[in-house]
Amino acid sequence: MTCVDSKPQQPQFAPIAPIGIYEQMDAETLGTYHLLLVQEVLAAPDRYAAVFRRPGMFIILDNGVVETGVAASADDMIEAANVVGADVVALADVLGDKTATHKASIDMYHEIMSHADGGLIPWEWMCIPQGTSFTEHLQCAEGLYIETKCKWWGIPRRVANELGSRLQLTIAISQMPSAELHLLGMSRSLADDIICCRLPAVRGLDSVVPALLGAEFQELKAGLFAQKRPEIDVGSWLYSSYTVNNIARIRSWLKRPTHL
């Protein structure tokens, strides 16, 4: 686990892949900035610990709501966070629902804090605002900050997909006290993702797309819109030079957005 004070200050890319693909990555491709899915960590805790519980790693633990439809329980988040030595833990959210997200986040926050030794936890919180409009997302964020004082914010890709861009919300939440932002997933507009990543408070972006395309021997291409994701069973993923090159390519675009 990395000390929070040493978190990266340039936009980083966190590749999402099955554990079998992570295990084949060299140090450069793997990188040190990661978002890990709670359900995947708990399915193979020893393997995840071997890859990610190392000095210099910066780990965000995601609650898995996009993949499973329901955020993981507080107990599961605690267990997985301890497995990988998480630096940031995402509180629960409910897709598209401001009110339910507020309740789910606060309930999880209080449940985990009730188990904390002396009220201390070894990670920072991430809140993920939800809603159906820019105003609802921002109101959700403001309400969550009042109760949790969280510093990390996850900006969902559905904001760009449904509202056209994450930029307005990303800028607004960047003004929250001591805000650190992460873009959750690559949206349909890769250009918008990269523009948002260039904002000073944004620490990174995660996506399964580069590794998924690599598993199908496809190249990640520059353009206004993200490529269609191939349908492939997790157990069939292959690690190839396309995987390595795709991850290197998106990292270079985050540093030099004029490529798009």
SEVEX-815775 format. One record per residue: residue in one letter; x, y, z of N, C-alpha, C in turn. Coordinates in steps of 0.1 Angstrom, whole numbers, plus 5000, padded with zeros to 4 digits. Layout:
<recs>
REC  rest  n.px  n.py  n.pz  ca.px  ca.py  ca.pz  c.px  c.py  c.pz
REC     a     X     Y     Z      X      Y      Z     X     Y     Z
...
</recs>
This chain:
<recs>
REC  rest  n.px  n.py  n.pz  ca.px  ca.py  ca.pz  c.px  c.py  c.pz
REC     m  5008  4988  5000   5000   5000   5000  5009  5012  5000
REC     t  5005  5022  4992   5013   5034   4991  5007  5045  5000
REC     c  5016  5052  5006   5011   5064   5015  5003  5073  5006
REC     v  4992  5078  5012   4983   5086   5004  4990  5099  4999
REC     d  4999  5104  5007   5006   5116   5004  5014  5114  4991
REC     s  5018  5102  4987   5026   5100   4976  5018  5095  4964
REC     k  5005  5098  4963   4997   5094   4952  5001  5101  4940
REC     p  4999  5095  4928   5005   5101   4915  4998  5115  4913
REC     q  5006  5124  4907   5001   5137   4904  5000  5140  4889
REC     q  5002  5130  4881   4999   5131   4867  4988  5121  4863
REC     p  4981  5123  4853   4970   5114   4850  4975  5100  4847
REC     q  4970  5090  4853   4975   5076   4852  4964  5067  4846
REC     f  4968  5056  4840   4958   5047   4835  4959  5034  4842
REC     a  4947  5029  4847   4946   5017   4855  4940  5006  4846
REC     p  4947  4996  4841   4942   4986   4832  4933  4976  4840
REC     i  4921  4973  4835   4912   4963   4841  4914  4950  4833
REC     a  4916  4939  4840   4918   4926   4833  4916  4915  4843
REC     p  4914  4903  4838   4913   4891   4847  4927  4889  4854
REC     i  4927  4883  4866   4939   4881   4873  4949  4873  4865
REC     g  4945  4864  4856   4954   4857   4848  4962  4865  4838
REC     i  4956  4876  4834   4963   4886   4825  4972  4895  4833
REC     y  4967  4899  4845   4976   4907   4854  4989  4900  4857
REC     e  4988  4887  4859   4999   4879   4863  5010  4878  4852
REC     q  5006  4880  4840   5015   4879   4829  5021  4892  4825
REC     m  5016  4903  4831   5021   4916   4827  5035  4919  4833
REC     d  5044  4925  4825   5057   4929   4831  5054  4942  4839
REC     a  5064  4946  4847   5062   4958   4856  5057  4970  4849
REC     e  5063  4973  4837   5059   4985   4830  5045  4985  4826
REC     t  5040  4974  4820   5027   4973   4816  5017  4973  4827
REC     l  5020  4966  4838   5011   4965   4850  5010  4979  4856
REC     g  5021  4986  4857   5021   5000   4863  5018  4999  4878
REC     t  5016  5010  4884   5014   5011   4899  5001  5017  4903
REC     y  4993  5022  4894   4980   5028   4897  4969  5019  4893
REC     h  4961  5014  4902   4951   5004   4899  4937  5007  4905
REC     l  4927  5003  4898   4914   5001   4903  4910  4987  4902
REC     l  4907  4980  4914   4904   4966   4914  4890  4964  4919
REC     l  4884  4954  4913   4870   4951   4915  4868  4942  4927
REC     v  4860  4945  4937   4859   4938   4950  4856  4923  4947
REC     q  4847  4920  4938   4843   4906   4936  4854  4898  4930
REC     e  4862  4904  4922   4874   4897   4916  4884  4894  4927
REC     v  4887  4904  4935   4897   4902   4946  4893  4891  4955
REC     l  4880  4890  4959   4875   4880   4968  4875  4866  4962
REC     a  4874  4866  4949   4873   4853   4942  4887  4846  4941
REC     a  4898  4855  4942   4911   4849   4941  4921  4857  4950
REC     p  4918  4858  4963   4926   4867   4972  4941  4865  4972
REC     d  4945  4852  4972   4959   4850   4973  4966  4855  4960
REC     r  4960  4853  4949   4966   4857   4936  4966  4872  4935
REC     y  4956  4879  4940   4956   4893   4939  4966  4899  4949
REC     a  4967  4893  4961   4977   4898   4970  4991  4897  4965
REC     a  4994  4886  4958   5007   4883   4952  5011  4894  4942
REC     v  5001  4898  4934   5004   4908   4923  5004  4922  4928
REC     f  4994  4925  4937   4992   4939   4940  4996  4944  4954
REC     r  4998  4935  4964   5002   4939   4977  5017  4941  4977
REC     r  5022  4951  4971   5036   4953   4969  5039  4968  4972
REC     p  5051  4971  4976   5055   4985   4978  5053  4993  4965
REC     g  5048  5005  4966   5047   5014   4955  5034  5013  4948
REC     m  5026  5003  4951   5013   5002   4944  5003  5012  4950
REC     f  4994  5017  4942   4983   5026   4946  4971  5020  4942
REC     i  4962  5016  4951   4951   5007   4949  4938  5014  4953
REC     i  4929  5015  4943   4915   5020   4945  4906  5007  4945
REC     l  4899  5005  4955   4890   4993   4955  4876  4997  4951
REC     d  4871  4992  4940   4857   4995   4935  4847  4986  4941
REC     n  4835  4991  4943   4824   4984   4949  4817  4974  4940
REC     g  4820  4974  4927   4815   4964   4918  4801  4965  4913
REC     v  4795  4977  4916   4780   4979   4912  4778  4978  4897
REC     v  4787  4983  4889   4785   4983   4874  4785  4968  4869
REC     e  4794  4960  4875   4795   4946   4870  4784  4937  4876
REC     t  4780  4939  4888   4770   4930   4894  4756  4936  4896
REC     g  4755  4949  4895   4742   4955   4896  4739  4960  4910
REC     v  4747  4955  4920   4745   4959   4934  4759  4960  4940
REC     a  4761  4971  4948   4773   4973   4955  4776  4963  4965
REC     a  4789  4959  4966   4793   4949   4976  4789  4954  4990
REC     s  4789  4944  5000   4786   4947   5014  4798  4954  5020
REC     a  4796  4960  5031   4806   4966   5039  4817  4955  5043
REC     d  4812  4944  5047   4821   4933   5051  4830  4929  5040
REC     d  4824  4927  5028   4832   4924   5016  4843  4934  5013
REC     m  4839  4947  5014   4848   4958   5011  4860  4958  5021
REC     i  4857  4956  5033   4868   4955   5043  4877  4943  5041
REC     e  4871  4932  5038   4880   4920   5035  4888  4922  5023
REC     a  4883  4927  5012   4891   4929   5000  4901  4940  5002
REC     a  4897  4950  5009   4907   4961   5011  4919  4956  5019
REC     n  4917  4947  5028   4928   4942   5036  4936  4932  5027
REC     v  4930  4925  5018   4938   4916   5009  4948  4923  5001
REC     v  4944  4935  4995   4953   4942   4986  4959  4954  4992
REC     g  4956  4957  5004   4962   4969   5010  4957  4982  5003
REC     a  4944  4983  5002   4938   4994   4994  4941  5008  5000
REC     d  4944  5017  4991   4946   5031   4995  4933  5039  4995
REC     v  4924  5035  4987   4911   5042   4985  4900  5032  4984
REC     v  4889  5034  4991   4878   5024   4991  4865  5032  4987
REC     a  4859  5026  4976   4847   5033   4971  4835  5029  4979
REC     l  4828  5039  4984   4815   5036   4991  4804  5032  4981
REC     a  4793  5026  4986   4783   5021   4978  4776  5032  4970
REC     d  4772  5029  4957   4763   5038   4950  4753  5030  4943
REC     v  4743  5037  4938   4731   5030   4931  4730  5038  4917
REC     l  4732  5031  4906   4733   5037   4893  4721  5046  4890
REC     g  4724  5059  4888   4714   5068   4883  4704  5073  4894
REC     d  4707  5070  4907   4697   5073   4917  4704  5081  4928
REC     k  4702  5094  4928   4708   5103   4938  4705  5100  4952
REC     t  4692  5098  4955   4687   5095   4969  4692  5082  4974
REC     a  4690  5071  4966   4695   5058   4970  4710  5057  4972
REC     t  4717  5065  4964   4732   5065   4965  4736  5072  4978
REC     h  4729  5083  4981   4733   5089   4994  4731  5080  5006
REC     k  4719  5073  5006   4716   5064   5017  4726  5052  5017
REC     a  4729  5046  5006   4737   5034   5005  4752  5038  5009
REC     s  4756  5050  5005   4770   5054   5008  4771  5057  5023
REC     i  4762  5064  5028   4762   5068   5043  4761  5055  5051
REC     d  4752  5046  5047   4750   5034   5055  4763  5026  5056
REC     m  4770  5025  5044   4783   5017   5044  4793  5024  5052
REC     y  4794  5037  5050   4804   5046   5058  4802  5043  5073
REC     h  4790  5044  5078   4788   5042   5092  4791  5028  5097
REC     e  4787  5018  5088   4790   5004   5092  4804  5001  5093
REC     i  4812  5006  5083   4827   5003   5083  4833  5011  5095
REC     m  4829  5023  5097   4835   5031   5107  4832  5025  5121
REC     s  4821  5018  5122   4817   5012   5135  4827  5001  5139
REC     h  4834  4995  5129   4844   4985   5131  4858  4990  5132
REC     a  4859  5003  5129   4873   5009   5129  4879  5010  5143
REC     d  4891  5007  5144   4898   5007   5157  4901  5022  5160
REC     g  4894  5027  5170   4896   5041   5174  4892  5051  5164
REC     g  4883  5046  5155   4878   5055   5145  4887  5058  5134
REC     l  4898  5050  5133   4908   5051   5123  4907  5040  5112
REC     i  4909  5044  5100   4909   5034   5089  4922  5036  5081
REC     p  4927  5026  5074   4940   5027   5067  4938  5031  5053
REC     w  4927  5037  5049   4925   5041   5035  4917  5054  5035
REC     e  4916  5060  5023   4907   5072   5021  4894  5067  5015
REC     w  4884  5075  5016   4871   5071   5010  4870  5077  4996
REC     m  4863  5070  4988   4858   5075   4975  4843  5075  4975
REC     c  4837  5086  4971   4823   5087   4969  4820  5088  4954
REC     i  4809  5082  4950   4806   5082   4936  4792  5088  4934
REC     p  4791  5100  4931   4778   5107   4930  4770  5101  4918
REC     q  4757  5100  4920   4748   5095   4910  4736  5105  4908
REC     g  4729  5103  4897   4717   5112   4894  4713  5110  4880
REC     t  4704  5119  4876   4699   5119   4862  4703  5132  4854
REC     s  4709  5141  4861   4713   5154   4855  4725  5159  4862
REC     f  4731  5169  4856   4743   5175   4863  4740  5180  4877
REC     t  4728  5187  4878   4724   5192   4891  4723  5181  4902
REC     e  4716  5170  4898   4715   5159   4907  4728  5153  4912
REC     h  4737  5151  4902   4750   5145   4905  4758  5155  4915
REC     l  4757  5168  4912   4764   5177   4921  4758  5178  4935
REC     q  4744  5178  4936   4738   5177   4948  4741  5165  4956
REC     c  4742  5154  4949   4746   5141   4956  4760  5142  4962
REC     a  4769  5148  4954   4783   5149   4959  4783  5158  4971
REC     e  4776  5169  4970   4776   5179   4982  4771  5172  4994
REC     g  4760  5165  4993   4755   5158   5005  4764  5147  5010
REC     l  4771  5140  5002   4780   5130   5006  4792  5136  5013
REC     y  4797  5147  5008   4808   5154   5014  4805  5158  5029
REC     i  4793  5164  5030   4789   5169   5043  4790  5158  5054
REC     e  4786  5145  5050   4786   5135   5060  4799  5126  5061
REC     t  4807  5126  5050   4818   5117   5050  4832  5125  5049
REC     k  4831  5137  5045   4844   5145   5042  4853  5137  5033
REC     c  4848  5130  5024   4857   5122   5015  4865  5131  5006
REC     k  4877  5127  5002   4885   5135   4994  4885  5129  4979
REC     w  4883  5116  4978   4883   5110   4965  4869  5109  4959
REC     w  4868  5112  4946   4855   5111   4939  4857  5103  4927
REC     g  4847  5094  4925   4847   5086   4912  4836  5092  4903
REC     i  4840  5096  4891   4831   5102   4881  4827  5091  4871
REC     p  4815  5086  4872   4811   5075   4863  4811  5078  4849
REC     r  4813  5068  4841   4813   5070   4826  4799  5072  4821
REC     r  4789  5068  4828   4775   5070   4824  4772  5085  4823
REC     v  4779  5093  4831   4777   5108   4830  4780  5112  4816
REC     a  4791  5108  4810   4794   5112   4796  4784  5105  4786
REC     n  4781  5092  4789   4773   5085   4779  4759  5090  4779
REC     e  4754  5095  4790   4740   5099   4791  4738  5115  4790
REC     l  4748  5122  4795   4747   5137   4795  4756  5143  4785
REC     g  4764  5135  4778   4772   5141   4767  4786  5143  4770
REC     s  4790  5145  4783   4803   5148   4787  4804  5147  4803
REC     r  4816  5144  4807   4819   5144   4821  4826  5157  4826
REC     l  4829  5166  4816   4837   5177   4819  4831  5187  4829
REC     q  4818  5190  4827   4812   5200   4836  4812  5195  4851
REC     l  4808  5182  4852   4807   5176   4866  4821  5175  4872
REC     t  4831  5171  4863   4845   5169   4868  4850  5182  4873
REC     i  4848  5193  4865   4853   5206   4870  4846  5210  4883
REC     a  4833  5208  4884   4826   5212   4896  4831  5205  4908
REC     i  4832  5192  4907   4836   5184   4919  4851  5186  4922
REC     s  4859  5190  4912   4873   5194   4915  4874  5205  4925
REC     q  4863  5213  4926   4863   5225   4935  4860  5221  4950
REC     m  4857  5208  4952   4854   5203   4966  4867  5203  4973
REC     p  4867  5205  4987   4879   5206   4994  4888  5194  4993
REC     s  4901  5196  4989   4912   5186   4988  4908  5175  4978
REC     a  4900  5178  4968   4894   5168   4959  4905  5161  4951
REC     e  4904  5148  4950   4911   5139   4941  4901  5131  4933
REC     l  4902  5131  4920   4892   5125   4912  4897  5114  4903
REC     h  4889  5104  4901   4892   5093   4892  4880  5091  4883
REC     l  4883  5089  4870   4873   5087   4860  4870  5072  4859
REC     l  4858  5068  4862   4854   5054   4863  4850  5049  4849
REC     g  4860  5042  4843   4857   5036   4830  4858  5046  4818
REC     m  4861  5040  4807   4862   5047   4794  4848  5049  4789
REC     s  4844  5061  4785   4831   5064   4780  4831  5062  4765
REC     r  4819  5065  4759   4818   5064   4745  4826  5075  4738
REC     s  4830  5085  4745   4838   5096   4739  4852  5096  4745
REC     l  4861  5090  4738   4875   5089   4743  4881  5103  4744
REC     a  4877  5111  4735   4883   5125   4736  4878  5132  4748
REC     d  4866  5130  4752   4861   5137   4765  4868  5131  4777
REC     d  4870  5118  4777   4878   5111   4788  4891  5118  4790
REC     i  4898  5120  4779   4912   5125   4779  4913  5139  4783
REC     i  4903  5147  4778   4902   5161   4782  4900  5162  4797
REC     c  4891  5154  4802   4888   5154   4817  4901  5150  4825
REC     c  4908  5140  4819   4920   5136   4826  4931  5146  4827
REC     r  4930  5156  4819   4940   5167   4819  4937  5177  4830
REC     l  4926  5177  4836   4923   5186   4847  4932  5183  4859
REC     p  4936  5194  4866   4946   5192   4877  4942  5182  4888
REC     a  4930  5181  4891   4926   5173   4903  4923  5158  4899
REC     v  4923  5155  4886   4921   5142   4881  4933  5133  4881
REC     r  4932  5122  4888   4944   5114   4890  4945  5102  4880
REC     g  4934  5098  4875   4935   5087   4865  4922  5083  4859
REC     l  4923  5073  4851   4912   5067   4844  4914  5051  4844
REC     d  4904  5044  4845   4905   5029   4844  4897  5025  4832
REC     s  4900  5013  4826   4892   5007   4816  4896  4993  4813
REC     v  4887  4985  4809   4889   4971   4805  4892  4971  4790
REC     v  4889  4982  4782   4890   4981   4768  4903  4978  4762
REC     p  4914  4984  4766   4927   4981   4760  4931  4966  4762
REC     a  4929  4961  4773   4932   4946   4775  4922  4937  4768
REC     l  4910  4941  4768   4900   4933   4761  4902  4933  4746
REC     l  4905  4944  4740   4909   4945   4726  4922  4936  4723
REC     g  4931  4937  4733   4943   4929   4731  4941  4915  4731
REC     a  4931  4910  4739   4928   4896   4740  4922  4891  4726
REC     e  4917  4900  4718   4912   4897   4705  4921  4901  4694
REC     f  4934  4904  4698   4944   4909   4688  4940  4921  4680
REC     q  4933  4930  4687   4928   4942   4681  4936  4954  4687
REC     e  4938  4964  4678   4946   4976   4682  4936  4987  4687
REC     l  4940  4993  4698   4932   5005   4703  4935  5016  4694
REC     k  4924  5022  4689   4926   5033   4678  4922  5046  4684
REC     a  4928  5056  4679   4925   5070   4683  4912  5074  4676
REC     g  4905  5083  4682   4893   5088   4675  4883  5094  4685
REC     l  4873  5100  4680   4863   5107   4689  4856  5098  4698
REC     f  4852  5086  4693   4844   5077   4701  4852  5064  4704
REC     a  4850  5058  4715   4856   5046   4719  4851  5034  4710
REC     q  4860  5025  4708   4857   5013   4700  4846  5004  4706
REC     k  4839  4997  4698   4830   4987   4703  4838  4976  4710
REC     r  4833  4972  4722   4840   4961   4729  4837  4948  4723
REC     p  4847  4939  4721   4844   4926   4717  4838  4918  4728
REC     e  4829  4908  4725   4823   4899   4735  4832  4887  4736
REC     i  4837  4885  4748   4847   4874   4750  4846  4869  4764
REC     d  4845  4856  4766   4845   4850   4779  4858  4852  4787
REC     v  4857  4856  4800   4869   4859   4808  4879  4848  4807
REC     g  4875  4836  4807   4884   4825   4807  4891  4823  4794
REC     s  4887  4830  4784   4893   4828   4770  4903  4840  4767
REC     w  4904  4849  4776   4913   4860   4774  4928  4855  4771
REC     l  4934  4862  4761   4948   4859   4758  4956  4871  4761
REC     y  4968  4869  4765   4978   4881   4767  4987  4881  4755
REC     s  4987  4893  4748   4994   4894   4736  5002  4907  4735
REC     s  5009  4909  4724   5016   4922   4722  5006  4933  4720
REC     y  4994  4930  4716   4984   4940   4714  4980  4945  4728
REC     t  4979  4936  4738   4976   4941   4751  4986  4951  4756
REC     v  4999  4947  4755   5010   4956   4759  5009  4970  4752
REC     n  5007  4969  4739   5008   4981   4731  4995  4990  4733
REC     n  4984  4984  4735   4972   4991   4738  4973  4999  4751
REC     i  4978  4992  4761   4979   4999   4774  4990  5010  4773
REC     a  5001  5008  4766   5011   5018   4764  5005  5030  4757
REC     r  4996  5027  4747   4991   5038   4738  4981  5047  4746
REC     i  4972  5041  4754   4963   5050   4762  4971  5058  4772
REC     r  4981  5052  4778   4990   5060   4787  4997  5072  4780
REC     s  5001  5070  4768   5007   5081   4760  4997  5091  4757
REC     w  4985  5087  4754   4974   5097   4751  4971  5106  4763
REC     l  4971  5100  4775   4968   5108   4786  4978  5119  4789
REC     k  4990  5116  4784   5001   5126   4786  5001  5136  4774
REC     r  4996  5131  4762   4997   5140   4750  4984  5138  4743
REC     p  4973  5145  4748   4960   5144   4742  4958  5149  4728
REC     t  4968  5156  4723   4967   5161   4709  4967  5149  4699
REC     h  4970  5137  4703   4970   5125   4694  4955  5123  4689
REC     l  4945  5127  4697   4931   5124   4693  4926  5134  4684
</recs>
